[in-house]
Amino acid sequence: MFYVYLIRSINFPELTYIGFTLNLNTRVTAHNNGEAIHTSKYKPWKLEMYCAFIDEVKAKAFERYLKSGSGRAFAKKHLW
């Protein structure tokens, strides 16, 4: 499976991150261990939601959409 996930900083709840991974548990643990450059300063993180895809292309397209302007608006209204 391919996962698109949304995490939120526990200490800075206004900060969120959208990502893509093949192993959800390992990736969230990596964020919380400071192994991801973009999220290391704002750890710990909690998983807010994820979507699982069978198709990698569709998963990456959905991640790209969520990181776009209209996708961020959609996520803010419906997912966060």
N, C-alpha and C positions, 0 to 999 in steps of 0.2 A: 504494500500500500504506500501511497504518497500522501503526505499530510501538509496542509496549510494551517498554520496555527496563529493564535493571537494571545499574547502575554501582556501582563500589566505589572509595573513595578509596585511592590508592596510599600516601599518607603516613599516613593514619588508616584502616587496613583494617577496623576495626570499624564504620565509617560507610558506609552504603549509601543509594542513592536509586533510586526507581522512577518512571519517567516515560512520557509518550506523545508521539509525534512523527510527522510525515509524512516527514521526511528524517533518517534515523538518523545518518549521518556528520556532517552539519551540526550536529545537536543535541549530539552528544558533543563536537565541537570547541568549541561554545559553552560547555559545562560546563568544559572545560579552559582556555578563555580567560577565565573568570571572568564570563561574561555572564549567568549564571543566579544570582539572588539567594540561593537556598537552598543552593547548592553552591559558591559562589565561594571561601569560606574554606578549603575542604578539597581544593582541586585539587592535583595532577592526578588525573583519574579514569580508570579502565579499564572498558571494556564487559565485563560478566560474561556477559550473555545477552540475547537479544531474541526476541520473538514477532512475526511478521508476520500481519496480518489484511487481508482484502479489505473487510470491513465495519467502518466507523468506530464504529458503536454497540457492536459486540461488543468492539472494541479498548478503548474507553473503559470499558466494563463490566469487562473483565479488569483494567485498571489500577486501577479503583476497588476491585475485590475484593482485589488484591494489597496495597493500602494499608489494608485493613481488618484487624482483629485475627486472624481466622482465615486470611486471605490471607497475612499476614506469617508466620504459623506454617507455612503450606504452603510459602512461598518459602524460609524458613529451612531446612526439612527437605529440599526437593527441588530448589531452584534455585540457592541460594548455595553 
